[in-house]
Amino acid sequence: MTGALPAAAPRRALATYRRLLRYVRPYAGRLLVGVVAGLLFAGSTTSMLLVFRYLLTTVFVERVDHLHAALAIAALMPTLAAVRGIGFFASRYLVEWVGHRVVMDLRVAIFDHLQDLSLDFFTQSRTGELISRTSNDTSLVERAVSTVLADLLQQPFVLVGAAAYLVWLDWRLATASLVVFPVCLVPIIGFGRRVRRHAREGQQRLADLVSLLQETISGIRVVKAFGAEEFERERFRERSASVFRRIMRLTRARVAVEPIIVAFAAIWLSLLLMYAWWARLPVQDFLTFAAALFVMYDPAKRLGNLHMNIQHSAAAADRIFELLDEPVRVADLPGATDFAEPVREIVYDAVDFAYDHVPVLRGVTLRVPAGRRVAIIGPSGAGKTTLVSLLPRFFDVSGGRVLLNGRDVRSFTLRSLRAQIGLVTQETVLFNDTVAANIAYARPDTPMEQIEQAARRAQAHEFIRQLPEGYQTMIGERGVRLSGGQRQRIAIARAILRNPPILILDEATSSLDTESERLVQAALDELMIGRTVLIVAHRLSTIVGADEIVVLEDGRIVEQGTHAELLARGGVYRRLYEQQFAPT
């Protein structure tokens, strides 16, 4: 099997590159104009060889005596150079445009696909890795697409034109030159295989580096609190050095091609001199033959490098397509309909769920009538957050059903289902935008009066007014310029403005101090009025007034009832309650 790998690698690279070129098809018109410009570039280049020989013959052999004739002859080269420049510019510009547009389309496709992937994909993926594939890998593809397409639109025509000129000038010498020429491609193909391997490994090392950078910046408080700056510096140096080593291996494989081609060219030029001496080749023929070989050198080198460029871009494209090929596990099913009726009941019907075949929920059955407040508690790892995450289909059940008004939630479109649900979590997610934009995140066209009303109901209006620019204050990445309680109240205002009939509160006050918790709890009480509420709680003081309390343990419901009923039973709930409220 290992013996077949070298032959299979180029085929895989070409298959990847062909898939990449599908993104070029919408811009075929521009490429067609680029082909015409490439022909203009190649034709003027070959014409310059003919004119150059004519100039040498006329000026140095025939010795033209008339000034007007000399000026006319001299003007030929600048004219052809101008035409060549126009062809080069038009061809390159159009191809660069297509290359950059393909990268834009790829980035948009990746981002679109990421929005469709379910939460389990993100729990198993590193943020830095996804960022690297979206930014660094697509940049590599852009350079390769632009370079490869530009060379394909220009260089073959130049090469064919120069080769035809050689044949016209001296077919025997041209035949020998064109037979020897492909020998240069042998080392290029060998180095190309190394380029693909080192390019893929280099991109993976770069993704590791970006992941480390993202994790360290996100957790900078922990890094400083534990005095781990030097540890993180050393980790970053090691991964940077790993990236550097991979890049240098790639560079060695790439730059080794140039001296090999130059060596072949020098040897062949020496042999050409010997042939010219032996065949008594006229000086103008020798010089223009050498010029034609020189003209052929650049397109030959570029076309030879196409193999390495394809290998390089294929390594980056492989990583991009791996992400684009990631299956969407939670999506609208065929025949899914919009949910368009009042919420009457939520039912968990013998629900099972597993992460990577590890059971998390086992046979959970729960009925929540509309307007009820149901609290879900239990030890860490009991499956509380997983249970409420099944309702908006952040994940799909492994067994059983989640029903809304008697219908499986999978029979509704995701957009209409999630429009019925508001979510406030322990980890408040805010965006680097204004306070007003964060509150109106789901409804960006909301009038300012409604935004302020939602903030008042969330106990947030007073502190927002005291910010430097009020509702137009930029709050920084993840709301870093606000306290935890302030961030949570903005998130509650966001949920109030959305006005969903179902509300999920997932540890919404667990990380707050007493004063912040009092304000946030008042905001939550306002938010819960008239809604069906699922509350995941750690602090039992916040759920004493719930209509029903469900106790989960090892993925099963072990107790169910009101606060007073569960205390009276003396089971798991009473034990948890006494642990929290035992005198110290």
C-alpha positions as CSV (number, residue, x, y, z in Angstrom):
1,M,0.0,0.0,0.0
2,T,2.8,2.4,0.9
3,G,4.4,2.0,-2.5
4,A,1.3,3.4,-4.2
5,L,1.2,6.6,-2.2
6,P,3.7,8.6,-4.4
7,A,1.6,8.0,-7.5
8,A,-1.7,8.6,-5.7
9,A,-0.6,11.9,-4.2
10,P,-0.5,13.8,-7.5
11,R,-3.9,12.4,-8.5
12,R,-5.4,13.5,-5.2
13,A,-3.9,16.9,-5.6
14,L,-5.3,17.3,-9.1
15,A,-8.7,16.1,-7.9
16,T,-8.6,18.6,-5.1
17,Y,-7.6,21.3,-7.6
18,R,-10.3,20.4,-10.0
19,R,-12.8,20.8,-7.2
20,L,-11.3,24.1,-6.3
21,L,-11.7,25.3,-9.9
22,R,-15.5,24.8,-9.6
23,Y,-15.5,28.1,-7.7
24,V,-13.9,29.7,-10.8
25,R,-16.7,28.7,-13.2
26,P,-19.0,31.7,-12.3
27,Y,-16.3,34.0,-13.5
28,A,-15.5,32.2,-16.8
29,G,-16.3,35.4,-18.8
30,R,-13.5,37.3,-17.1
31,L,-11.2,34.4,-17.7
32,L,-12.1,34.3,-21.4
33,V,-11.1,37.9,-21.7
34,G,-7.9,37.0,-19.8
35,V,-7.2,34.2,-22.3
36,V,-7.5,36.8,-25.1
37,A,-5.1,39.1,-23.2
38,G,-2.8,36.2,-22.7
39,L,-2.7,35.5,-26.4
40,L,-1.9,39.2,-27.0
41,F,0.9,39.0,-24.5
42,A,2.3,35.8,-26.1
43,G,1.9,37.0,-29.7
44,S,3.7,40.3,-29.0
45,T,6.5,38.4,-27.2
46,T,7.1,36.1,-30.1
47,S,6.8,39.0,-32.5
48,M,9.6,40.8,-30.5
49,L,11.9,37.9,-31.3
50,L,11.2,38.2,-35.0
51,V,11.6,42.0,-34.9
52,F,14.8,41.7,-32.8
53,R,16.4,39.4,-35.5
54,Y,15.2,41.8,-38.2
55,L,16.8,44.8,-36.3
56,L,20.1,42.9,-35.9
57,T,20.1,42.1,-39.6
58,T,19.1,45.5,-40.8
59,V,21.3,47.6,-38.5
60,F,24.4,45.4,-38.3
61,V,24.4,43.3,-41.4
62,E,22.7,45.3,-44.1
63,R,23.6,48.7,-42.5
64,V,20.6,50.8,-43.3
65,D,21.6,54.3,-44.3
66,H,18.3,56.3,-44.2
67,L,17.3,58.0,-40.9
68,H,13.6,57.5,-41.5
69,A,14.0,53.8,-42.1
70,A,16.2,53.5,-39.0
71,L,13.6,55.3,-36.9
72,A,10.8,53.2,-38.2
73,I,12.7,50.0,-37.4
74,A,13.6,51.3,-33.9
75,A,10.0,52.1,-33.2
76,L,8.9,48.5,-33.7
77,M,10.3,47.2,-30.4
78,P,8.7,49.9,-28.1
79,T,5.4,49.4,-29.9
80,L,5.4,45.7,-29.4
81,A,6.6,46.2,-25.8
82,A,3.5,48.4,-25.2
83,V,1.2,45.8,-26.7
84,R,2.9,43.1,-24.6
85,G,2.5,45.3,-21.4
86,I,-1.2,45.8,-22.1
87,G,-1.7,42.1,-22.6
88,F,0.2,41.3,-19.4
89,F,-1.6,43.8,-17.3
90,A,-5.1,42.8,-18.5
91,S,-4.4,39.1,-18.2
92,R,-2.9,39.4,-14.7
93,Y,-5.5,41.8,-13.4
94,L,-8.4,39.7,-14.5
95,V,-6.9,36.5,-13.0
96,E,-6.0,38.3,-9.7
97,W,-9.6,39.5,-9.5
98,V,-10.9,35.9,-10.0
99,G,-8.4,34.6,-7.5
100,H,-9.4,37.1,-4.8
101,R,-13.1,36.5,-5.6
102,V,-12.7,32.8,-5.3
103,V,-11.2,33.3,-1.8
104,M,-14.1,35.5,-0.8
105,D,-16.5,32.9,-2.0
106,L,-14.7,30.2,-0.1
107,R,-14.6,32.2,3.1
108,V,-18.3,32.9,2.8
109,A,-19.0,29.2,2.1
110,I,-17.0,28.2,5.2
111,F,-18.8,30.7,7.4
112,D,-22.2,29.8,6.0
113,H,-21.4,26.1,6.7
114,L,-20.2,26.8,10.2
115,Q,-23.6,28.5,10.9
116,D,-25.3,25.2,9.9
117,L,-23.2,22.8,11.9
118,S,-24.6,21.6,15.2
119,L,-23.1,22.4,18.6
120,D,-21.4,19.0,18.9
121,F,-19.1,19.9,16.1
122,F,-17.9,23.0,18.0
123,T,-17.5,21.2,21.2
124,Q,-15.0,18.9,19.4
125,S,-13.2,21.6,17.5
126,R,-10.7,24.3,18.4
127,T,-11.6,27.9,17.7
128,G,-8.1,28.7,16.5
129,E,-8.2,25.7,14.0
130,L,-11.4,27.0,12.5
131,I,-10.0,30.5,12.2
132,S,-6.8,29.3,10.6
133,R,-8.7,27.3,8.0
134,T,-11.0,30.3,7.2
135,S,-8.2,32.8,7.0
136,N,-4.7,31.3,6.4
137,D,-5.7,28.3,4.3
138,T,-7.9,30.4,2.0
139,S,-5.1,32.9,1.6
140,L,-2.8,30.2,0.4
141,V,-5.4,29.0,-2.0
142,E,-5.8,32.6,-3.3
143,R,-2.1,32.9,-4.2
144,A,-2.0,29.5,-5.8
145,V,-5.2,30.0,-7.8
146,S,-4.1,33.4,-9.0
147,T,-0.6,32.2,-9.9
148,V,-1.7,29.0,-11.5
149,L,-4.4,30.5,-13.6
150,A,-2.3,33.5,-14.6
151,D,0.5,31.2,-15.8
152,L,-2.0,28.9,-17.6
153,L,-3.4,31.9,-19.4
154,Q,-0.1,33.4,-20.4
155,Q,2.9,31.1,-20.3
156,P,1.8,28.2,-22.6
157,F,1.2,30.6,-25.5
158,V,4.6,32.2,-24.9
159,L,6.3,28.8,-24.8
160,V,4.6,27.6,-27.9
161,G,5.4,30.8,-29.8
162,A,9.1,30.8,-28.8
163,A,9.3,27.0,-29.6
164,A,7.8,27.7,-33.1
165,Y,10.3,30.5,-33.7
166,L,13.1,28.1,-32.8
167,V,11.9,25.5,-35.2
168,W,11.6,28.2,-37.9
169,L,15.1,29.4,-37.2
170,D,16.9,26.0,-37.0
171,W,14.8,22.9,-36.8
172,R,17.7,20.6,-35.8
173,L,18.8,22.7,-32.9
174,A,15.2,23.4,-31.9
175,T,14.5,19.6,-31.9
176,A,17.5,19.0,-29.6
177,S,16.5,21.8,-27.3
178,L,12.9,20.7,-27.0
179,V,13.9,17.1,-26.3
180,V,16.3,18.1,-23.6
181,F,14.0,20.6,-22.1
182,P,11.6,18.2,-20.3
183,V,14.5,16.8,-18.3
184,C,14.2,19.9,-16.1
185,L,10.7,18.7,-15.0
186,V,12.0,15.6,-13.3
187,P,13.3,17.3,-10.2
188,I,10.4,19.6,-10.1
189,I,7.9,16.8,-9.8
190,G,10.0,15.2,-7.1
191,F,10.1,18.4,-5.1
192,G,6.4,19.0,-5.7
193,R,5.5,15.9,-3.6
194,R,7.6,17.3,-0.7
195,V,5.9,20.7,-1.0
196,R,2.4,19.1,-0.6
197,R,3.4,17.2,2.5
198,H,5.3,20.0,4.1
199,A,2.6,22.5,3.2
200,R,-0.2,20.5,4.9
201,E,1.9,19.9,8.0
202,G,2.9,23.6,8.1
203,Q,-0.7,24.7,7.9
204,Q,-1.6,22.3,10.8
205,R,1.3,23.7,12.9
206,L,0.1,27.2,12.1
207,A,-3.5,26.3,13.2
208,D,-2.0,25.0,16.4
209,L,-0.2,28.3,16.9
210,V,-3.4,30.3,16.2
211,S,-5.3,28.1,18.7
212,L,-2.7,28.6,21.4
213,L,-2.9,32.4,20.8
214,Q,-6.7,32.5,20.9
215,E,-6.8,30.3,24.1
216,T,-4.1,32.4,25.9
217,I,-5.7,35.8,25.0
218,S,-9.2,34.5,26.1
219,G,-7.8,33.1,29.3
220,I,-5.3,35.9,30.1
221,R,-6.7,36.5,33.6
222,V,-6.1,32.9,34.5
223,V,-2.6,33.0,33.0
224,K,-1.7,36.1,35.1
225,A,-3.4,34.8,38.2
226,F,-1.4,31.6,38.2
227,G,1.8,33.4,37.1
228,A,2.0,31.2,34.0
229,E,3.3,33.9,31.6
230,E,6.7,32.2,31.2
231,F,5.0,28.8,30.6
232,E,2.8,30.3,27.9
233,R,5.8,32.1,26.4
234,E,7.7,28.9,26.2
235,R,4.8,27.1,24.6
236,F,4.4,29.8,22.0
237,R,8.1,29.8,21.2
238,E,8.0,26.0,20.7
239,R,5.0,26.1,18.4
240,S,6.4,29.1,16.5
241,A,9.7,27.2,16.1
242,S,7.7,24.2,14.8
243,V,5.9,26.4,12.2
244,F,9.3,27.9,11.2
245,R,10.8,24.5,10.7
246,R,8.0,23.4,8.5
247,I,8.1,26.6,6.5
248,M,11.8,26.2,5.9
249,R,11.4,22.6,4.7
250,L,8.8,23.9,2.3
251,T,11.1,26.7,1.3
252,R,14.0,24.3,0.6
253,A,11.8,22.2,-1.6
254,R,10.6,25.2,-3.5
255,V,13.8,27.2,-4.0
256,A,15.8,24.2,-5.0
257,V,14.1,24.2,-8.4
258,E,15.6,27.5,-9.5
259,P,19.3,26.5,-9.4
260,I,18.5,23.2,-11.1
261,I,16.8,24.9,-14.0
262,V,19.6,27.5,-14.2
263,A,22.2,24.8,-14.3
264,F,20.4,23.0,-17.1
265,A,20.2,26.4,-19.0
266,A,23.9,27.1,-18.5
267,I,24.9,23.7,-19.8
268,W,22.6,24.0,-22.8
269,L,23.9,27.5,-23.6
270,S,27.5,26.2,-23.6
271,L,26.4,23.4,-26.0
272,L,24.6,26.0,-28.2
273,L,27.9,28.0,-28.4
274,M,29.7,24.9,-29.6
275,Y,27.0,24.2,-32.2
276,A,27.1,27.8,-33.4
277,W,30.9,27.6,-33.9
278,W,30.5,24.2,-35.7
279,A,27.6,25.2,-37.9
280,R,28.9,28.7,-38.7
281,L,25.6,30.2,-37.4
282,P,25.2,33.9,-38.3
283,V,25.5,36.1,-35.3
284,Q,21.9,37.5,-35.6
285,D,20.6,33.9,-35.7
286,F,22.7,32.9,-32.7
287,L,21.6,35.9,-30.6
288,T,17.9,35.6,-31.4
289,F,18.1,31.8,-30.8
290,A,19.6,32.5,-27.4
291,A,17.0,35.2,-26.8
292,A,14.2,32.7,-27.7
293,L,15.7,30.2,-25.2
294,F,15.8,33.0,-22.6
295,V,12.1,33.8,-23.4
296,M,11.3,30.1,-23.0
297,Y,13.1,29.9,-19.7
298,D,10.6,32.0,-17.7
299,P,7.4,30.3,-18.9
300,A,9.1,26.9,-18.6
301,K,10.1,27.6,-15.1
302,R,6.6,28.9,-14.3
303,L,4.9,26.0,-15.9
304,G,7.3,23.7,-14.1
305,N,6.4,25.3,-10.8
306,L,2.7,24.8,-11.6
307,H,3.1,21.3,-10.2
308,M,4.4,22.6,-6.9
309,N,1.8,25.4,-6.8
310,I,-0.9,22.9,-7.3
311,Q,0.5,20.7,-4.6
312,H,0.8,23.6,-2.2
313,S,-2.7,24.9,-2.9
314,A,-4.1,21.4,-2.7
315,A,-2.7,20.9,0.8
316,A,-4.6,24.1,1.9
317,A,-7.7,23.2,-0.1
318,D,-7.8,19.8,1.4
319,R,-8.2,21.3,4.9
320,I,-10.8,23.7,3.6
321,F,-12.9,21.0,1.9
322,E,-12.6,18.8,5.0
323,L,-14.4,21.5,6.8
324,L,-16.9,22.1,4.0
325,D,-17.6,18.4,3.9
326,E,-18.4,18.2,7.6
327,P,-21.9,16.8,7.7
328,V,-24.7,19.0,9.1
329,R,-26.3,16.7,11.7
330,V,-29.1,19.0,12.8
331,A,-31.0,20.5,9.9
332,D,-34.6,20.9,8.6
333,L,-36.0,17.5,7.7
334,P,-37.9,17.1,4.4
335,G,-41.4,18.3,4.8
336,A,-40.6,20.4,7.9
337,T,-43.2,23.1,8.6
338,D,-43.2,26.4,10.5
339,F,-44.4,26.4,14.0
340,A,-47.2,28.9,14.0
341,E,-49.5,28.4,17.0
342,P,-49.6,29.2,20.7
343,V,-47.4,26.9,22.9
344,R,-49.5,24.5,24.9
345,E,-47.2,21.8,26.1
346,I,-43.6,20.5,26.0
347,V,-43.0,16.8,26.5
348,Y,-39.8,14.8,26.8
349,D,-40.9,11.3,25.8
350,A,-38.4,8.5,26.9
351,V,-35.5,10.6,25.7
352,D,-32.0,9.1,25.4
353,F,-28.9,11.1,24.4
354,A,-25.2,10.2,24.1
355,Y,-22.1,12.1,23.3
356,D,-19.8,9.9,21.2
357,H,-21.7,6.8,22.3
358,V,-21.3,7.8,26.0
359,P,-24.8,7.9,27.5
360,V,-25.8,11.3,29.0
361,L,-29.6,11.0,29.3
362,R,-31.4,7.7,29.8
363,G,-35.2,7.4,29.3
364,V,-36.1,10.9,30.5
365,T,-39.9,11.5,30.4
366,L,-41.1,15.0,31.4
367,R,-44.3,17.0,30.8
368,V,-44.3,20.8,31.0
369,P,-47.7,22.5,30.4
370,A,-47.6,26.0,29.0
371,G,-47.1,28.8,31.6
372,R,-45.3,26.5,34.1
373,R,-41.9,27.1,35.7
374,V,-39.9,23.8,35.9
375,A,-36.5,23.8,37.5
376,I,-34.0,21.1,36.7
377,I,-31.2,20.4,39.2
378,G,-28.7,17.8,39.9
379,P,-25.0,17.1,40.4
380,S,-22.5,18.2,37.8
381,G,-22.6,15.9,34.8
382,A,-26.1,14.8,35.4
383,G,-27.3,16.0,32.0
384,K,-29.2,19.2,32.9
385,T,-27.9,21.5,30.2
386,T,-28.1,18.7,27.6
387,L,-31.8,18.1,28.5
388,V,-32.8,21.7,27.8
389,S,-30.5,21.9,24.7
390,L,-32.6,19.2,23.0
391,L,-35.7,21.5,22.9
392,P,-34.2,24.1,20.5
393,R,-32.4,21.2,18.7
394,F,-28.9,22.3,19.5
395,F,-28.5,18.5,19.5
396,D,-31.0,15.8,18.3
397,V,-32.1,13.0,20.6
398,S,-30.4,9.6,20.3
399,G,-33.7,7.9,21.2
400,G,-37.2,8.9,22.2
401,R,-38.8,12.2,21.2
402,V,-39.1,15.9,22.3
403,L,-42.6,17.1,21.5
404,L,-44.0,20.6,21.2
405,N,-47.8,20.7,21.2
406,G,-47.8,16.9,20.6
407,R,-45.5,17.1,17.5
408,D,-41.9,16.0,17.3
409,V,-39.7,19.2,17.3
410,R,-37.9,17.7,14.3
411,S,-41.0,18.2,12.2
412,F,-40.7,22.0,12.6
413,T,-38.2,24.3,10.7
414,L,-35.3,25.2,12.9
415,R,-35.9,28.9,12.4
416,S,-39.5,28.9,13.5
417,L,-38.8,26.5,16.4
418,R,-36.0,28.6,17.8
419,A,-38.0,31.8,17.4
420,Q,-40.3,30.4,20.2
421,I,-37.4,30.1,22.6
422,G,-35.4,32.6,24.6
423,L,-32.1,31.6,26.2
424,V,-30.1,33.2,29.0
425,T,-27.0,31.3,30.1
426,Q,-24.3,31.5,32.7
427,E,-21.8,32.5,30.1
428,T,-23.2,35.7,28.7
429,V,-22.3,36.1,25.0
430,L,-22.2,39.8,23.9
431,F,-20.7,41.2,20.8
432,N,-18.2,44.0,20.2
433,D,-20.9,46.5,19.3
434,T,-23.1,49.1,21.0
435,V,-25.3,48.3,24.0
436,A,-28.4,49.0,21.8
437,A,-27.2,46.7,19.0
438,N,-26.6,43.9,21.6
439,I,-30.1,44.2,23.0
440,A,-31.6,44.3,19.6
441,Y,-29.4,41.5,18.3
442,A,-32.4,39.3,17.1
443,R,-34.4,42.4,15.9
444,P,-31.9,44.9,14.5
445,D,-34.6,47.3,13.2
446,T,-36.2,47.7,16.6
447,P,-37.0,51.4,17.5
448,M,-34.9,52.9,20.3
449,E,-38.0,53.3,22.5
450,Q,-38.6,49.5,22.6
451,I,-34.9,48.9,23.3
452,E,-35.1,51.2,26.3
453,Q,-38.3,49.6,27.5
454,A,-36.7,46.2,27.4
455,A,-33.7,47.5,29.3
456,R,-35.9,49.1,32.0
457,R,-37.7,45.7,32.5
458,A,-34.3,44.0,32.8
459,Q,-33.1,46.4,35.5
460,A,-30.4,47.7,33.0
461,H,-31.6,51.2,32.0
462,E,-30.0,53.0,35.0
463,F,-26.4,51.7,34.5
464,I,-26.7,52.0,30.7
465,R,-27.5,55.7,31.1
466,Q,-24.3,56.2,33.1
467,L,-22.1,54.7,30.4
468,P,-20.0,57.2,28.4
469,E,-22.3,57.2,25.4
470,G,-25.3,55.5,26.9
471,Y,-26.9,53.0,24.6
472,Q,-24.4,53.8,21.9
473,T,-21.4,52.8,24.1
474,M,-19.2,50.1,22.6
475,I,-18.9,47.3,25.1
476,G,-15.8,45.5,23.8
477,E,-15.3,41.9,22.9
478,R,-17.6,39.7,24.9
479,G,-18.8,42.7,26.8
480,V,-15.4,43.0,28.6
481,R,-16.1,46.6,29.7
482,L,-19.1,45.6,31.7
483,S,-19.4,43.7,35.0
484,G,-20.9,40.2,35.1
485,G,-24.2,41.5,36.4
486,Q,-24.4,44.2,33.8
487,R,-23.7,41.7,31.0
488,Q,-26.3,39.4,32.3
489,R,-29.0,42.1,32.5
490,I,-28.3,43.1,28.9
491,A,-28.7,39.5,27.9
492,I,-32.0,39.5,29.7
493,A,-33.1,42.7,28.0
494,R,-32.2,40.9,24.7
495,A,-34.5,38.0,25.6
496,I,-37.3,40.4,26.8
497,L,-37.2,42.2,23.4
498,R,-37.5,39.0,21.5
499,N,-40.5,38.1,23.6
500,P,-40.5,34.3,23.2
501,P,-43.2,32.1,24.7
502,I,-40.6,29.6,26.0
503,L,-37.7,30.6,28.1
504,I,-34.6,28.6,29.0
505,L,-32.5,29.8,32.0
506,D,-29.2,27.9,32.2
507,E,-27.4,28.7,35.4
508,A,-28.2,32.4,34.7
509,T,-27.1,33.7,38.2
510,S,-24.5,31.1,39.3
511,S,-21.5,33.3,38.7
512,L,-22.8,36.5,40.2
513,D,-22.2,38.2,43.6
514,T,-25.1,38.7,46.0
515,E,-26.0,42.2,44.9
516,S,-25.7,41.4,41.2
517,E,-27.7,38.2,41.7
518,R,-30.5,40.3,43.4
519,L,-30.7,42.7,40.4
520,V,-30.5,39.9,37.8
521,Q,-33.1,37.8,39.7
522,A,-35.5,40.7,39.7
523,A,-34.9,41.1,35.9
524,L,-35.5,37.3,35.5
525,D,-38.7,37.5,37.4
526,E,-39.9,40.2,35.0
527,L,-38.8,38.1,32.1
528,M,-40.6,34.9,33.2
529,I,-44.0,36.5,33.5
530,G,-46.5,34.7,31.3
531,R,-43.9,32.3,29.8
532,T,-43.1,28.5,29.9
533,V,-39.8,28.4,31.7
534,L,-37.1,25.7,32.0
535,I,-34.6,26.6,34.7
536,V,-31.3,24.9,35.1
537,A,-30.0,25.9,38.5
538,H,-27.2,25.3,40.9
539,R,-28.3,27.7,43.6
540,L,-31.4,26.1,45.0
541,S,-32.5,29.5,46.5
542,T,-33.4,30.7,43.0
543,I,-35.8,27.9,42.3
544,V,-37.7,27.4,45.5
545,G,-40.8,29.1,44.0
546,A,-40.8,26.9,40.8
547,D,-44.0,25.1,40.0
548,E,-42.1,21.9,39.7
549,I,-38.5,20.7,40.5
550,V,-37.0,17.9,38.5
551,V,-33.9,16.2,40.0
552,L,-31.5,14.5,37.5
553,E,-28.8,12.0,38.5
554,D,-26.7,10.0,36.1
555,G,-28.9,11.1,33.2
556,R,-32.2,9.9,34.8
557,I,-35.0,11.7,36.7
558,V,-34.8,10.4,40.3
559,E,-37.2,12.9,41.9
560,Q,-39.9,15.2,40.9
561,G,-42.2,17.6,42.8
562,T,-42.4,21.0,44.5
563,H,-39.8,22.3,46.9
564,A,-41.9,21.3,49.9
565,E,-42.7,17.9,48.6
566,L,-39.1,17.1,47.8
567,L,-37.8,18.3,51.2
568,A,-40.4,16.1,52.9
569,R,-39.2,13.0,50.9
570,G,-35.7,13.3,52.3
571,G,-34.1,12.1,49.1
572,V,-31.5,13.6,46.7
573,Y,-33.1,17.0,46.7
574,R,-33.0,17.3,50.5
575,R,-29.4,16.2,50.6
576,L,-28.4,18.9,48.0
577,Y,-30.5,21.5,49.8
578,E,-28.8,20.8,53.1
579,Q,-25.4,20.8,51.6
580,Q,-26.0,24.4,50.3
581,F,-27.7,25.7,53.4
582,A,-26.0,23.9,56.2
583,P,-24.7,26.2,58.9
584,T,-21.0,26.9,58.8
